[in-house]
Amino acid sequence: MAYSVTPLSGINLNGTTPVTASYTAGTTAINIPAFGPVGTQVFANDGKRYVFGQAGVAIAASSATIVVNASTFQATLGAGSYFTATSMASGDYGWFSYTSV
């Protein structure tokens, strides 16, 4: 089980991050995760770099074909090289790992 070696608190690399609040801006519902912002990066004891993002689709645990958009940090299935330790529903927030070494 991976854990962060970056000195930040509130990081759970092995699960999804709950939404603590939501509001509506016009006709768009906006969810606010308990940790943020998306795009935060940390290093873990397993030698991987993790990026905090939002699942754009349902993603199975350990999927090897995840693409994380570099500007929106939304994860989708495709020819990517990111992984997630847990299954995620569309709209969930969590950590996506990438081999850094």
DRENFI-94411 format. One record per atom (N, C-alpha, C): residue number from 1; residue in one letter; z, x, y. Coordinates in Angstrom, 2 decimals. Each point is the difference from the previous one (the first is absolute). Layout:
! DRENFI-94411
PT / n / res / pz / px / py
PT / NUM / A / Z / X / Y
...
END
This chain:
! DRENFI-94411
PT / n / res / pz / px / py
PT / 1 / M / 0.00 / 0.84 / -1.17
PT / 1 / M / 0.00 / -0.84 / 1.17
PT / 1 / M / 0.00 / 0.89 / 1.24
PT / 2 / A / -0.99 / -0.17 / 0.85
PT / 2 / A / -0.16 / 0.83 / 1.19
PT / 2 / A / 0.96 / -0.43 / 1.10
PT / 3 / Y / 0.44 / 0.99 / 0.77
PT / 3 / Y / 0.80 / -0.29 / 1.19
PT / 3 / Y / -0.47 / 0.93 / 1.12
PT / 4 / S / 0.21 / -0.46 / 1.22
PT / 4 / S / -0.48 / 0.74 / 1.16
PT / 4 / S / 0.85 / 1.25 / 0.24
PT / 5 / V / -0.67 / 1.10 / 0.35
PT / 5 / V / 0.69 / 1.21 / 0.41
PT / 5 / V / -0.16 / 0.22 / 1.51
PT / 6 / T / -0.65 / -0.95 / 0.66
PT / 6 / T / -0.13 / 0.01 / 1.45
PT / 6 / T / 1.26 / -0.64 / 0.58
PT / 7 / P / 0.59 / 0.57 / 1.04
PT / 7 / P / 1.27 / -0.53 / 0.52
PT / 7 / P / -0.16 / -1.30 / 0.82
PT / 8 / L / -0.33 / -1.08 / -0.69
PT / 8 / L / -0.06 / -1.33 / 0.61
PT / 8 / L / 0.81 / -0.94 / -0.88
PT / 9 / S / 0.65 / -0.99 / 0.59
PT / 9 / S / 0.78 / -0.94 / -0.80
PT / 9 / S / -0.78 / -1.29 / -0.21
PT / 10 / G / 0.40 / -0.76 / -1.02
PT / 10 / G / -0.60 / -1.30 / -0.26
PT / 10 / G / -1.27 / 0.04 / -0.81
PT / 11 / I / -0.26 / 1.10 / -0.69
PT / 11 / I / -1.25 / 0.15 / -0.74
PT / 11 / I / 0.22 / -0.30 / -1.48
PT / 12 / N / -0.75 / -0.97 / -0.53
PT / 12 / N / 0.02 / -0.32 / -1.42
PT / 12 / N / -1.42 / 0.16 / -0.52
PT / 13 / L / -0.28 / 1.15 / -0.59
PT / 13 / L / -1.35 / 0.29 / -0.47
PT / 13 / L / -0.36 / -0.77 / -1.26
PT / 14 / N / 0.96 / -0.64 / -0.63
PT / 14 / N / -0.21 / -0.62 / -1.30
PT / 14 / N / 0.01 / -1.52 / 0.02
PT / 15 / G / -0.19 / -0.62 / 1.15
PT / 15 / G / -0.02 / -1.45 / 0.08
PT / 15 / G / -0.74 / -0.46 / 1.23
PT / 16 / T / -0.11 / -1.30 / 0.15
PT / 16 / T / -0.61 / -0.54 / 1.21
PT / 16 / T / 1.05 / -0.15 / 1.07
PT / 17 / T / -0.43 / -0.07 / 1.24
PT / 17 / T / 0.91 / -0.14 / 1.13
PT / 17 / T / 0.01 / -1.45 / 0.44
PT / 18 / P / 1.17 / -0.63 / 0.08
PT / 18 / P / 0.03 / -1.42 / 0.38
PT / 18 / P / -0.40 / -0.22 / 1.45
PT / 19 / V / -0.50 / -1.17 / 0.26
PT / 19 / V / -0.31 / -0.43 / 1.37
PT / 19 / V / 1.27 / -0.62 / 0.56
PT / 20 / T / 0.48 / 0.52 / 1.12
PT / 20 / T / 1.25 / -0.50 / 0.55
PT / 20 / T / -0.19 / -1.06 / 1.08
PT / 21 / A / -1.17 / -0.06 / 0.57
PT / 21 / A / -0.25 / -0.99 / 1.05
PT / 21 / A / -1.49 / -0.30 / 0.05
PT / 22 / S / -0.35 / -1.14 / 0.52
PT / 22 / S / -1.40 / -0.31 / 0.23
PT / 22 / S / -0.09 / -0.89 / 1.23
PT / 23 / Y / -1.11 / 0.07 / 0.68
PT / 23 / Y / -0.24 / -0.87 / 1.15
PT / 23 / Y / -1.48 / -0.29 / 0.09
PT / 24 / T / -0.35 / -0.95 / 0.83
PT / 24 / T / -1.39 / -0.37 / 0.16
PT / 24 / T / -0.47 / 0.38 / 1.39
PT / 25 / A / -1.08 / 0.75 / 0.06
PT / 25 / A / -0.63 / 0.37 / 1.27
PT / 25 / A / -1.30 / -0.79 / 0.07
PT / 26 / G / 0.00 / -1.08 / 0.77
PT / 26 / G / -1.17 / -0.88 / 0.03
PT / 26 / G / -0.11 / -0.71 / -1.33
PT / 27 / T / -1.04 / 0.28 / -0.75
PT / 27 / T / -0.18 / -0.62 / -1.32
PT / 27 / T / 0.23 / 1.00 / -1.13
PT / 28 / T / 0.41 / 1.23 / 0.34
PT / 28 / T / 0.17 / 1.05 / -0.99
PT / 28 / T / 1.48 / 0.19 / -0.34
PT / 29 / A / 0.34 / -0.14 / -1.27
PT / 29 / A / 1.36 / 0.27 / -0.45
PT / 29 / A / 0.16 / 1.51 / -0.19
PT / 30 / I / 1.06 / 0.55 / 0.56
PT / 30 / I / 0.24 / 1.44 / -0.08
PT / 30 / I / 1.33 / 0.23 / -0.70
PT / 31 / N / -0.02 / 0.77 / -1.09
PT / 31 / N / 1.22 / 0.35 / -0.73
PT / 31 / N / 0.48 / 1.37 / 0.44
PT / 32 / I / 1.32 / 0.15 / 0.08
PT / 32 / I / 0.59 / 1.26 / 0.41
PT / 32 / I / 0.81 / 0.56 / -1.16
PT / 33 / P / -0.40 / 1.16 / -0.54
PT / 33 / P / 0.72 / 0.56 / -1.14
PT / 33 / P / 1.34 / 0.61 / 0.42
PT / 34 / A / 0.89 / 0.18 / -0.97
PT / 34 / A / 1.33 / 0.57 / 0.26
PT / 34 / A / -0.08 / 1.48 / 0.35
PT / 35 / F / -1.11 / 0.66 / -0.35
PT / 35 / F / -0.22 / 1.40 / 0.34
PT / 35 / F / -1.35 / 0.09 / 0.67
PT / 36 / G / -0.15 / 0.93 / 0.87
PT / 36 / G / -1.30 / 0.16 / 0.63
PT / 36 / G / 0.02 / 1.17 / 0.94
PT / 37 / P / -1.08 / 0.30 / 0.63
PT / 37 / P / -1.27 / -0.69 / -0.01
PT / 37 / P / -0.88 / 0.40 / -1.18
PT / 38 / V / -1.03 / -0.81 / -0.25
PT / 38 / V / -0.97 / 0.38 / -1.02
PT / 38 / V / -0.63 / 1.32 / 0.45
PT / 39 / G / -0.34 / 0.82 / -0.97
PT / 39 / G / -0.55 / 1.32 / 0.30
PT / 39 / G / 1.03 / 1.11 / -0.06
PT / 40 / T / 1.29 / -0.35 / -0.10
PT / 40 / T / 1.03 / 1.02 / -0.14
PT / 40 / T / -0.25 / 0.78 / -1.30
PT / 41 / Q / 0.15 / 1.30 / 0.06
PT / 41 / Q / -0.23 / 0.83 / -1.18
PT / 41 / Q / 1.24 / 0.83 / -0.30
PT / 42 / V / 0.30 / 0.13 / -1.29
PT / 42 / V / 1.12 / 0.83 / -0.45
PT / 42 / V / -0.44 / 0.79 / -1.22
PT / 43 / F / 0.74 / 1.06 / -0.29
PT / 43 / F / -0.20 / 0.75 / -1.23
PT / 43 / F / 1.13 / -0.34 / -0.95
PT / 44 / A / -0.28 / 0.05 / -1.31
PT / 44 / A / 0.99 / -0.35 / -1.01
PT / 44 / A / 0.23 / 1.14 / -0.96
PT / 45 / N / 1.05 / -0.15 / -0.80
PT / 45 / N / 0.37 / 1.03 / -0.97
PT / 45 / N / -1.03 / 0.21 / -1.10
PT / 46 / D / -0.95 / -0.92 / -0.14
PT / 46 / D / -1.03 / 0.14 / -1.04
PT / 46 / D / -1.23 / 0.76 / 0.49
PT / 47 / G / 0.07 / 0.58 / 1.21
PT / 47 / G / -1.10 / 0.79 / 0.53
PT / 47 / G / -1.10 / -0.82 / 0.64
PT / 48 / K / 0.23 / -1.29 / 0.17
PT / 48 / K / -1.03 / -0.87 / 0.58
PT / 48 / K / 0.36 / -0.39 / 1.43
PT / 49 / R / -1.04 / -0.33 / 0.76
PT / 49 / R / 0.15 / -0.54 / 1.34
PT / 49 / R / -0.11 / -1.51 / -0.12
PT / 50 / Y / 0.88 / -0.73 / 0.68
PT / 50 / Y / -0.02 / -1.46 / -0.04
PT / 50 / Y / -0.29 / -0.53 / 1.40
PT / 51 / V / -0.80 / -1.07 / 0.06
PT / 51 / V / -0.30 / -0.66 / 1.26
PT / 51 / V / 0.44 / -1.45 / -0.11
PT / 52 / F / 0.65 / -0.51 / 1.07
PT / 52 / F / 0.46 / -1.38 / 0.03
PT / 52 / F / -1.14 / -0.89 / 0.47
PT / 53 / G / -0.34 / -1.01 / -0.79
PT / 53 / G / -1.12 / -0.87 / 0.35
PT / 53 / G / 0.19 / -1.41 / -0.51
PT / 54 / Q / -1.01 / -0.79 / 0.17
PT / 54 / Q / 0.02 / -1.41 / -0.41
PT / 54 / Q / -1.12 / -0.24 / -1.01
PT / 55 / A / 0.33 / -0.70 / -1.07
PT / 55 / A / -1.00 / -0.35 / -1.01
PT / 55 / A / -0.92 / -1.07 / 0.57
PT / 56 / G / -1.29 / 0.26 / -0.01
PT / 56 / G / -0.98 / -0.97 / 0.46
PT / 56 / G / -0.43 / -0.95 / -1.11
PT / 57 / V / 0.30 / 0.37 / -1.24
PT / 57 / V / -0.32 / -0.79 / -1.20
PT / 57 / V / 1.16 / 0.20 / -0.98
PT / 58 / A / 0.02 / -0.77 / -1.07
PT / 58 / A / 0.99 / 0.22 / -1.05
PT / 58 / A / -0.32 / 1.31 / -0.71
PT / 59 / I / 1.01 / 0.83 / -0.20
PT / 59 / I / -0.19 / 1.33 / -0.59
PT / 59 / I / 0.99 / 0.17 / -1.16
PT / 60 / A / -0.51 / 0.38 / -1.15
PT / 60 / A / 0.86 / 0.26 / -1.16
PT / 60 / A / 0.66 / 1.36 / 0.14
PT / 61 / A / 1.19 / 0.15 / -0.58
PT / 61 / A / 0.70 / 1.27 / 0.03
PT / 61 / A / -0.84 / 1.10 / -0.65
PT / 62 / S / 0.05 / 1.17 / 0.57
PT / 62 / S / -0.70 / 1.19 / -0.50
PT / 62 / S / -1.52 / -0.12 / 0.03
PT / 63 / S / -0.55 / -0.88 / 0.82
PT / 63 / S / -1.46 / -0.07 / 0.14
PT / 63 / S / -0.49 / 1.30 / 0.62
PT / 64 / A / -1.02 / 0.59 / -0.56
PT / 64 / A / -0.51 / 1.29 / 0.48
PT / 64 / A / -1.20 / -0.16 / 0.91
PT / 65 / T / -0.29 / -1.18 / 0.42
PT / 65 / T / -1.20 / -0.22 / 0.81
PT / 65 / T / 0.34 / -0.68 / 1.32
PT / 66 / I / 1.08 / 0.42 / 0.62
PT / 66 / I / 0.43 / -0.61 / 1.26
PT / 66 / I / -0.54 / 0.82 / 1.17
PT / 67 / V / -0.54 / -0.70 / 0.99
PT / 67 / V / -0.48 / 0.61 / 1.23
PT / 67 / V / 0.92 / -0.47 / 1.12
PT / 68 / V / 0.50 / 0.93 / 0.81
PT / 68 / V / 0.83 / -0.35 / 1.15
PT / 68 / V / -0.82 / 0.30 / 1.25
PT / 69 / N / -0.24 / -1.04 / 0.82
PT / 69 / N / -0.77 / 0.15 / 1.23
PT / 69 / N / 0.77 / 0.89 / 0.97
PT / 70 / A / -0.65 / 1.01 / 0.55
PT / 70 / A / 0.67 / 0.99 / 0.85
PT / 70 / A / 0.39 / -0.52 / 1.38
PT / 71 / S / -0.50 / -1.16 / 0.41
PT / 71 / S / 0.38 / -0.52 / 1.31
PT / 71 / S / 0.89 / -1.24 / -0.08
PT / 72 / T / -0.18 / -0.84 / -1.03
PT / 72 / T / 0.82 / -1.20 / -0.12
PT / 72 / T / 1.10 / 0.16 / -1.05
PT / 73 / F / -0.12 / 0.99 / -0.88
PT / 73 / F / 0.92 / 0.27 / -1.09
PT / 73 / F / 0.13 / -1.18 / -0.94
PT / 74 / Q / -1.11 / -0.71 / -0.15
PT / 74 / Q / -0.07 / -1.09 / -0.97
PT / 74 / Q / -0.63 / 0.54 / -1.28
PT / 75 / A / 0.66 / -0.29 / -1.13
PT / 75 / A / -0.45 / 0.51 / -1.29
PT / 75 / A / -0.84 / -1.05 / -0.72
PT / 76 / T / -1.11 / 0.46 / -0.56
PT / 76 / T / -0.88 / -0.86 / -0.79
PT / 76 / T / -0.44 / 0.75 / -1.25
PT / 77 / L / -0.58 / -0.72 / -0.93
PT / 77 / L / -0.52 / 0.63 / -1.21
PT / 77 / L / -1.38 / 0.56 / 0.29
PT / 78 / G / -0.28 / 1.16 / -0.55
PT / 78 / G / -1.29 / 0.65 / 0.21
PT / 78 / G / 0.05 / 1.40 / -0.56
PT / 79 / A / -0.94 / 0.82 / 0.35
PT / 79 / A / -0.08 / 1.35 / -0.53
PT / 79 / A / 0.89 / 0.94 / 0.81
PT / 80 / G / 1.30 / -0.22 / -0.08
PT / 80 / G / 0.96 / 0.84 / 0.72
PT / 80 / G / 0.87 / 0.79 / -0.94
PT / 81 / S / 0.96 / 0.69 / 0.56
PT / 81 / S / 0.87 / 0.83 / -0.83
PT / 81 / S / 1.48 / -0.20 / 0.32
PT / 82 / Y / 0.34 / -1.14 / 0.54
PT / 82 / Y / 1.40 / -0.34 / 0.24
PT / 82 / Y / 0.56 / -0.78 / -1.18
PT / 83 / F / 1.33 / 0.04 / -0.16
PT / 83 / F / 0.70 / -0.72 / -1.06
PT / 83 / F / 1.15 / -0.77 / 0.63
PT / 84 / T / 0.53 / -1.00 / -0.73
PT / 84 / T / 1.23 / -0.67 / 0.39
PT / 84 / T / 0.88 / -0.10 / -1.23
PT / 85 / A / 1.30 / 0.13 / 0.20
PT / 85 / A / 0.94 / -0.02 / -1.13
PT / 85 / A / 0.32 / -1.41 / -0.47
PT / 86 / T / -0.36 / -1.00 / 0.77
PT / 86 / T / 0.34 / -1.37 / -0.33
PT / 86 / T / -1.18 / -0.93 / 0.23
PT / 87 / S / -0.01 / -1.12 / -0.65
PT / 87 / S / -1.03 / -1.01 / 0.25
PT / 87 / S / 0.24 / -0.61 / 1.37
PT / 88 / M / -1.07 / -0.29 / 0.70
PT / 88 / M / 0.10 / -0.56 / 1.35
PT / 88 / M / -0.91 / -1.20 / 0.14
PT / 89 / A / 0.51 / -1.03 / 0.64
PT / 89 / A / -0.82 / -1.16 / 0.34
PT / 89 / A / -0.70 / 0.28 / 1.33
PT / 90 / S / -1.06 / -0.69 / 0.26
PT / 90 / S / -0.69 / 0.15 / 1.28
PT / 90 / S / 0.98 / -0.30 / 1.13
PT / 91 / G / 0.08 / 0.89 / 0.98
PT / 91 / G / 0.90 / -0.17 / 1.13
PT / 91 / G / 1.32 / 0.74 / -0.14
PT / 92 / D / 0.32 / 0.49 / -1.22
PT / 92 / D / 1.23 / 0.78 / -0.19
PT / 92 / D / -0.10 / 1.34 / 0.71
PT / 93 / Y / 1.13 / 0.50 / 0.45
PT / 93 / Y / 0.09 / 1.33 / 0.59
PT / 93 / Y / 0.65 / 0.93 / -1.01
PT / 94 / G / -0.44 / 1.25 / -0.04
PT / 94 / G / 0.59 / 0.96 / -0.92
PT / 94 / G / -0.62 / 1.38 / 0.19
PT / 95 / W / 0.33 / 0.88 / -0.92
PT / 95 / W / -0.41 / 1.40 / 0.06
PT / 95 / W / -1.12 / 0.30 / -0.98
PT / 96 / F / -0.99 / 0.75 / 0.45
PT / 96 / F / -1.13 / 0.40 / -0.83
PT / 96 / F / -0.01 / 1.52 / -0.06
PT / 97 / S / -0.07 / 0.54 / -1.22
PT / 97 / S / 0.07 / 1.44 / -0.17
PT / 97 / S / -1.38 / 0.63 / -0.14
PT / 98 / Y / -0.04 / 1.26 / 0.42
PT / 98 / Y / -1.22 / 0.79 / -0.09
PT / 98 / Y / 0.41 / 1.42 / -0.36
PT / 99 / T / -0.66 / 0.61 / -0.94
PT / 99 / T / 0.37 / 1.36 / -0.38
PT / 99 / T / -0.32 / 0.95 / 1.12
PT / 100 / S / 1.02 / 0.74 / 0.47
PT / 100 / S / -0.18 / 0.87 / 1.15
PT / 100 / S / -0.15 / 1.45 / -0.39
PT / 101 / V / 0.24 / 0.33 / -1.25
PT / 101 / V / -0.11 / 1.41 / -0.43
PT / 101 / V / -1.07 / 0.15 / -1.05
END
